[in-house]
Amino acid sequence: MFYSDGWVEDKQRIKTRHPFAATINQKLYNIEKTLNFIYQVAESNRTVLTCESFKAAFDQVFTNVLATGAIYFFIAALYALFSELNSID
């Protein structure tokens, strides 16, 4: 159950008094970190991301992290994807 007054707007998180807030907030944090990391790597590789390529990168990287739990696969998958995107252009 989600309560209408349960959202902390400035933090973009659920208030801690609500059921499962810690789990949901951790998932939001992980998604935010993944998105920020993809953006930073794209910027450092001078890769232009479309909405579709950003979503594809997120899906691939986040799936690898969830499946393996290893940050190495996260980074390797992201660099492989950007290498592929850069070779298309």
LUMLUM-678320 format. One record per residue (C-alpha): residue number from 1; residue in three letters; x, y, z. Coordinates in steps of 0.05 Angstrom, whole numbers, plus 32768, in hexadecimal, padded with zeros to 4 digits. Layout:
BEGIN
NUM	Ala	X	Y	Z
...
// end
This chain:
BEGIN
1	Met	8000	8000	8000
2	Phe	801A	8045	7FEE
3	Tyr	8001	8081	8013
4	Ser	7FF6	80C3	7FEF
5	Asp	8020	80E8	8022
6	Gly	8058	80B5	801E
7	Trp	8084	80D5	7FEA
8	Val	80BE	8103	7FFC
9	Glu	80C0	8131	7FBF
10	Asp	8105	8150	7FC8
11	Lys	8126	810C	7FD5
12	Gln	80FB	80E6	7FA2
13	Arg	80F3	80AE	7FD5
14	Ile	80BC	808E	7FFF
15	Lys	80B6	80A4	8047
16	Thr	80D6	8071	8075
17	Arg	8098	8066	809F
18	His	8075	8042	8066
19	Pro	8078	7FF6	805D
20	Phe	80B1	7FDF	8031
21	Ala	80CD	8025	802B
22	Ala	8115	800D	8036
23	Thr	8110	7FDA	7FFE
24	Ile	80EE	8009	7FCD
25	Asn	811E	8042	7FDD
26	Gln	815A	8014	7FD3
27	Lys	813F	7FFF	7F8F
28	Leu	8134	8048	7F7C
29	Tyr	817B	8058	7F92
30	Asn	8197	801E	7F68
31	Ile	8171	8034	7F2B
32	Glu	8187	807D	7F34
33	Lys	81D0	8067	7F3B
34	Thr	81CC	803C	7EFD
35	Leu	81AE	8074	7ED4
36	Asn	81E2	80A6	7EEC
37	Phe	821B	8075	7EDD
38	Ile	8202	8068	7E97
39	Tyr	81FE	80B2	7E8A
40	Gln	8244	80BF	7EA5
41	Val	8263	8087	7E7B
42	Ala	823E	809F	7E3D
43	Glu	8258	80E6	7E49
44	Ser	82A0	80CF	7E54
45	Asn	829C	80A5	7E14
46	Arg	827B	80DE	7DEE
47	Thr	8241	80B0	7DDE
48	Val	81FF	80D1	7DCD
49	Leu	81C6	80AB	7DEE
50	Thr	8180	80AA	7DD1
51	Cys	8146	8097	7DFE
52	Glu	8148	8052	7DDE
53	Ser	8193	8047	7DE7
54	Phe	8190	8062	7E2F
55	Lys	8158	8031	7E3F
56	Ala	817D	7FF8	7E1C
57	Ala	81BC	8008	7E44
58	Phe	8195	800A	7E85
59	Asp	8171	7FC9	7E77
60	Gln	81B2	7FA5	7E64
61	Val	81DC	7FBF	7E9D
62	Phe	81A8	7FBB	7ED4
63	Thr	8196	7F74	7EBF
64	Asn	81DF	7F5F	7EC2
65	Val	81E7	7F7E	7F07
66	Leu	81A9	7F5C	7F22
67	Ala	81BD	7F19	7F04
68	Thr	8205	7F1A	7F1B
69	Gly	8208	7F4B	7F54
70	Ala	824C	7F5F	7F3A
71	Ile	825F	7FA6	7F28
72	Tyr	8294	7F8C	7EF7
73	Phe	825D	7F72	7EC9
74	Phe	8239	7FB4	7ED0
75	Ile	8274	7FDB	7EB6
76	Ala	8288	7FA8	7E81
77	Ala	8242	7FA5	7E65
78	Leu	823D	7FF0	7E62
79	Tyr	827F	7FF9	7E3E
80	Ala	826E	7FC2	7E0D
81	Leu	822B	7FE3	7DFE
82	Phe	824B	8027	7DF2
83	Ser	8280	8009	7DC6
84	Glu	8249	7FEA	7D9D
85	Leu	8222	802B	7D99
86	Asn	8261	8052	7D84
87	Ser	8270	8020	7D4D
88	Ile	822B	8029	7D2F
89	Asp	8233	8074	7D25
// end
